[in-house]
Amino acid sequence: MTAFEAFLLTVITASTPLLLAAIGELVVERSGVLNLGVEGMMAMGAMAAFAAAHYTGSAGLGVLAGALAGMALSLPFAFLTQTLAANQVATGLALTLLGLGLSGLLGEPLVGLPGVRLPRLHVPGLSDIPFIGPVLFGHDILVYASFALSAAVAWFLFRTRAGLVLRAIGVNHDAAHALGYPVIRVRYLAILFGGALAGLAGAYLSLAYTPQWIENMTAGRGWIALALVVFATWRPLRVLGGAYLFGAVWIMGLYVQALGFGLPSQLLTALPYLVTIAALAVISRNRTLTLTNTPASIGMPFVPGR
């Protein structure tokens, strides 16, 4: 394996959890809801996936458990923000704290236990082609699922009536309600979808990226996923490109450390977050682009008849 091939493979591995979490959050925000609890749902998904895979010996059941854990943690957020009209920012932050703390508590007995790696697919003939085979045809199912989900979400949002309804609710929930669309039901479903994908992102971390469980193994990836949605101006295919850009920056920091350039390790560790801040600063300067795609009702509570 060449150094460039190894670099590409690690970039794909680092980018997949960012892409999964960001695509789920994009659907949530397109419906007009801001869920800052992505980090917490990823942590719970990682813990649940590792536990299920370890005790059953099945990575597939681990993936399912991760998605269900993310959905389960998103339900209180949906109930508080949609049924009780609680503040979305405060509730999302509380959800992150809950997910990080609960995953650490429940996952404490799992630390140091052997993990179950998500198997990589092998396409006879294609996977054995030098360079092309490992890069394109040698990944696990979640890598390909992340691409499929990106395309499916883009098709759903911009090519289906249901996607049009969801976007309309995100733009003006009062007008959508006046037209008879079930605003709260659609937002519940969007929040559950976002929770499931955040859980899948966490499952990827504990089953494929590093098949083990350690507390806080999400390492801020949920916050980067939130920034990715804004960076991509709420467009699914731009999220795909942005996830791989940020994944490459993440891995580049590790490679620079390994090559011994003499830069402080703390600076290289902070590099993905610094790039995130810089990207958001650049995007915010283009007010026209941002305002064109921003869901106008995002973060605003909806109470029928008020």
N, C-alpha and C positions, 0 to 999 in steps of 0.2 A: 504494500500500500504506500503510495507516494504521500509526501507531506501535504500537498494540495488536496488530494483525495480525503485524507484524514481531516483536514480543516473543513471541507464541505460537509462531511458527515457530522461533525460536531456542531456545525452551525445549524444544520437541519434539526438535530436533537435539541439544541438550545432554543430554537425558534418555535417548535411545536406547541409547548405549553402556553407561550405568549399568544400564539394565534388562536388556540382553542378558547382561552379565557376572553380575549378581545372580541372575537366573533359573537360570543354569547352576550357580552356586555353591550355590543353595538345594537343588537335586537332590543335589549332592555331600554336603552336610551332612545332608540327610534320610536318607542312607544310613549316616550315622555317621562320616563322614570330614571332617576340617577341612583344607582346602587354602588356605594363605595365599599361594599363588603366583599369584593372579589377576592381579596387576599385571605380573608377568613374562610370563605367557601373552598378555596383551593387547598388550604391547610387541612380542613376536614376531609376533603376528597382524597388527599394524599394519605392521611392516616387510615381512613376506612378502606381504601383500596389495598394498602399494604396488609392490614389486618385480615381482610377477607382472603387475599391471595395466600398469605402465610398459613392460615388455619385450614384452608380448603385445598391448597396446592394448585389452584386454578387462577391463572392471570386474567382470564376472561371474566370470572366472577369478581375479581378485584376491580376491573374496569367498571362493571355494573355497580358495584358497591360505591365506588368513587362518585359516579354520576348521581346515585340516589342520595348520598350524603350531601352533595352540593345542593340538590333540590330540597332536601329536608331543612337545611339551614336557611334557604331562601324563603321558605314559607312564613316564618315569623316576620321577616322583613316585609313580605307582601301583605300580610295581615295588618301590621302596624301602619304601613304607609298608604295602603289602598282602602282598607276597611275603616281604620281609625283616623286616617288622614294625618299621621304623624309626620314630623319633619324628615325628609328623605336623607339629608346630609347627616344629621345626628344619628338616625337609625342605622345608616350604612356604616358609619364609624363604629357604632356599638356592635354591629354584626361582625366586623373585622376583629375587634377585641375578643368577642365571644368565640369566634372560630379558632383564633390562635390559642386562646387559653384552654378551650375545651379539647382541642386536638392534642395539646401538650399534656393535659391531664389524662385523657383516655389512652394516649399513645405511649405513656411512660413505660408500661411493661413491654412494649414492642422494641424499645431501643436495644440494638445489638443483635436482634434476631435475624436469621438468614431470610433474604427476600426471594421473591419469585419474579424472574425477569419476563417481561412481555415478549413472546417469541417474534422473531423477524420472519417476514414472508420470504419464500424462495420460489421464484418463477423459473421453471426448468429452461435452460438455454439462455434466458435473458439475464438472470442474476449472476451468471458466470462470465459475462462479457467484462473484460478488463476496464476498469474505471467507470464505465457507464452502468454496468450491472450493479455494483454496490451503491452507487450514488442514486440511481433511479429505481431499482427493483429489489433493494435489500433492506427495507425498513419494516417496522412493525405496523400494525393495522391503524393505530391512531395517527400516524404521520399522514397516511393516505386519507383517513377520515377528516383530518383538518383541512385538506385541500377540497374534498368533496363538500364539506360543510360551508366553506367559503363560497363556493360556486352556488350551492343550494340556497344560502341566505341571500345572495345577490339576485338570484332568480325569483325567490319568494317576494322580496321587497319591491322589486321593480317590474315584475312580469305577472303577478297574480293579484286578484281582487282582494284577497285577505291581506296581502302585503300593503296594498294601497290603503286599506282600512287602518292597519297598524300605524302607517306613516301619518295618516290624517289625524289620528288620535294624538300622536306626538306633536303635531303642529298646532292643533286647536281642539282640546278635548271637549270644550263646551259645544262647539259647532258639531263635532262628531256625535256627541250625545243627543243633540237636537235632531240629528238625522236618524236616530234610532240605533246607533252602534253601541254595543255593550263595552263601554270604556274600561270599567273595572275588571271585567272578565278577560278582556284582551291583555290588559296589563298583568294580571295574575299569570296568564300563560307565558307571557314574555319573560317575566321574572323567573318562573320555573325553568324555562329554557336556558336562561343565562346562568342559573344555579347549576343545572346539569352540566353545561360546558365548563364552568369553573371547576366543578368536581372532576370532570374528565382531565382537565389540565393538571390538577393535583395528582390524579391517578397516574398520569404520564411521568410525573416527577419521581414517584416512589416505585414505579414498576419498570420504567424504561431508562430515564435519565440517570438515576442512581438507585438501583433496586435495594433500598433500605429505608428505614424510618428514623429521622432525627427531628427534634423539635425545631420549628421555624424554618423548615427546609424550603419553603416558598421564597424566602430571601427577597421580598419586595417585588416579586414578579407580578403580583396582582395589581400593584400600583402602576407598574409599567404598562400592563394591559389596559388600564383605564386611560393612561396617557395616549396609548396607541389609537384608541377610538377617536380622540380629538385630533391627533396627528393625521389620521386618515380622513378627517372631516366626514365621519359617519358613512364612509363608503366601504363595502366589504372587500373588494379586490385591492383597495389601497391598504386596508388592514393587513392583507396577506403580504404585500411588499414591505410594509413597515415592520411587521413581525420579524421578517428575515433580515432586515437592516439592523434592528436592535439585537437580534440574536448574533449577528456577525460581530457587532461591537462588543457584546458580552464575551464571546470567545476570543476576540482579538486581545482583550485585556489579559486573558490567561496565557495566550501565546507570547505576548510581550514579556510577561513575567518569566516564562520558561526560557526565553532567549537571553535573559539577563541584561537588559538595557540599563539597569541601574535606577529605574524610576521607582518611587515609593510604592509599595504594594497597596497601601491604602488608597492612593490616587487611582491605580488601575482597577481596584475593586469598585470604586465609586464611578468609574467611567460610564457604565450604562445609564446611571441616574443623571450624570451631568449631561450626557447626550439627550436624554429625555427632556430635561429642563430647556436645553438650547433649542430642541425641535419645537417645543411648545411656544417658546418665545418667538421663533420665526413664523410659525403658523398664525399666532395672534396678531402679527403685523398686517396680515392680509385679511382685513375685516370683511371684505366682500365675499371671499371664498368661505370664511367661517360662518357668516350669517346666512349664506345661501343654503347650507346643508344642516345647520343646527336646528334640532327639533325645538320649536318655540315654547312648548309647554314643559320642557324638561325641568324636573325638580319641583314642579308646581303641583300641590295636592288637588285632587278632584273630589268635590262633594256634590252629588246630584241635587239640583234645585237651589244651589246657593250662588 
